[in-house]
Structure formats: structure tokens, C-alpha cells
């Protein structure tokens, strides 16, 4: 199972280090409003898919809360079926869907899970609810 913070599932973007810091910065700036993951990761971790309205704890490398996001949309599509509209919403500077696919295929290959056109991708859209500790001092977490 994925870590929980104050009852919320943790959203740990990318891999620890510079990539996660960059992605978190994009979320906190309102530039990144979507993320993609592999459907197989959910089965491997015995996790259910997120649902619209669910709030997630955005975490840093130490699993410390940096913000809270709320899921606004979710769909599972084949890797080759990820839309350019979704890819742009990831806010990572890709100039085309081909750039997005090359970058994500390379990332997943580097972390040991190569993808094909048929690999099922979980496409999550979200909005930033709160930045910082999200009210953890009071146990609120932005809810």
C-alpha cells in the first residue's frame, strides 16, 4: 500500500531527487494539473484507482506534505491513446504528444517498467487545494 498522511493517500511524483522537486514545484505553481501512472502499479501495491473528489497528499522525498490536490478527472487509456490535451496538462514542457510519449517511455524504461502502445496508463487530473502543510498542525489537511 501507498503511504497515508492524515488519512490521505500520498502522491509522490516522479523519482526522488531533482525530478520530484521539479514536479512538485510545477504543481505548487499551478502549471502541472495532471499526472500519468501505470495501471500495473495499482495492482502491485493493492491500491484502488483514485476517484473524482478524492484528495491526495503531495509529498517530497521525505514523505513530508508539500500540498494537497483534489482529483478532478481520471481515466485509463492505452499508452498510444493518451491525448495531447492530457499531456499538456502535465505541464512538463513537452512540445508535442510524440515528445511526451518519448519522455514517458524513456522514464518508465529507466525505472524498470518499459511500456508498449498497449500498456494501460492511469491519467489523473487534479487541482491544487492547498500548499505547504495543508493544515496538518490542526489535522485539517485542507478538507
C-alpha positions in Angstrom: 0.0 0.0 0.0 1.0 3.6 -0.6 1.8 5.8 2.4 -1.1 7.8 4.1 -0.8 11.2 5.6 -3.7 12.3 7.8 -5.9 9.7 6.1 -5.0 10.9 2.6 -3.1 8.7 0.1 0.3 10.1 -0.7 1.1 11.4 -4.2 4.8 11.1 -4.8 5.5 12.4 -8.3 8.4 11.0 -10.3 11.5 9.6 -8.6 13.1 11.1 -5.5 15.6 14.0 -6.0 15.6 16.7 -8.7 12.7 15.2 -10.7 10.3 15.1 -7.7 11.3 18.6 -6.6 10.7 20.0 -10.1 7.3 18.3 -10.5 6.2 19.4 -7.1 7.2 23.0 -7.9 5.2 22.8 -11.1 2.1 21.6 -9.1 2.5 24.3 -6.5 2.8 27.0 -9.3 -0.4 25.7 -10.9 1.4 24.7 -14.1 1.1 20.9 -13.5 -2.6 19.8 -13.2 -2.2 16.2 -14.3 0.0 13.1 -13.9 0.2 9.7 -15.5 1.0 6.3 -13.9 1.0 2.7 -14.9 -2.1 0.7 -14.1 0.1 -2.3 -13.1 1.4 -0.2 -10.2 -2.0 -0.2 -8.6 -2.3 -4.0 -8.7 1.3 -4.4 -7.4 0.5 -2.1 -4.4 -3.0 -3.5 -3.9 -4.4 0.0 -4.4 -7.7 1.2 -5.9 -7.7 3.9 -8.6 -8.2 7.4 -7.3 -11.7 8.9 -7.8 -13.0 12.3 -8.6 -13.2 14.4 -5.5 -10.5 12.4 -3.6 -7.8 14.5 -2.0 -4.2 13.4 -2.1 -1.2 14.5 -0.1 1.5 15.7 -2.3 4.8 14.7 -0.7 8.5 15.4 -1.1 11.4 12.9 -0.9 11.0 12.5 2.9 7.2 11.9 2.6 6.6 15.3 4.1 3.5 17.1 3.0 4.1 19.9 0.5 0.5 20.3 -0.6 -3.0 18.8 -1.1 -4.5 18.2 -4.5 -8.1 17.1 -5.4 -8.7 14.7 -8.2 -10.9 16.3 -10.9 -10.8 13.5 -13.5 -9.4 10.1 -14.1 -9.3 7.7 -17.0 -7.4 4.6 -18.0 -6.2 4.5 -21.6 -3.5 2.7 -23.7 -0.2 4.5 -23.8 -0.8 5.2 -27.5 -4.2 6.7 -26.6 -3.0 9.4 -24.2 -4.3 12.7 -25.6 -2.2 15.8 -26.3 -4.7 17.7 -24.1 -3.8 15.5 -21.2 -0.1 15.6 -22.0 -0.1 19.4 -22.0 -1.9 19.4 -18.6 1.2 17.6 -17.1 2.9 20.9 -17.5 6.4 19.5 -18.1 7.2 21.4 -21.3 6.6 18.8 -24.0 6.1 20.3 -27.4 4.1 17.5 -28.9 2.4 14.2 -28.0 5.4 12.5 -29.6 7.7 14.3 -27.2 5.5 13.3 -24.2 5.5 9.7 -25.3 9.2 9.6 -25.9 9.9 11.2 -22.5 7.5 9.0 -20.6 8.6 5.8 -22.3 12.2 6.6 -21.5 11.3 7.4 -17.9 9.4 4.1 -17.4 12.2 2.1 -19.1 14.8 3.7 -16.8 12.8 2.7 -13.7 12.4 -0.8 -15.0 8.9 -0.9 -16.4 9.1 -0.4 -20.2 5.8 0.4 -21.9 4.3 -0.5 -25.2 1.5 1.2 -27.1 -1.0 -1.1 -25.4 0.3 -0.5 -21.8 -2.6 0.8 -19.7 -2.0 4.3 -18.3 -3.9 5.9 -15.5 -4.4 9.6 -16.4 -5.2 11.7 -13.3 -6.3 15.4 -13.5 -6.2 17.4 -10.3 -6.3 20.9 -8.8 -4.2 22.3 -6.1 -6.3 22.7 -2.9 -3.6 23.9 -0.6 0.2 24.4 -0.5 2.5 23.9 2.4 1.4 21.7 5.3 -2.2 21.9 4.3 -3.3 22.5 7.8 -1.7 19.4 9.3 -1.0 21.3 12.5 -4.7 21.3 13.1 -5.3 17.9 11.4 -7.3 19.7 8.7 -5.4 18.7 5.5 -7.4 21.2 3.6 -10.7 19.3 3.9 
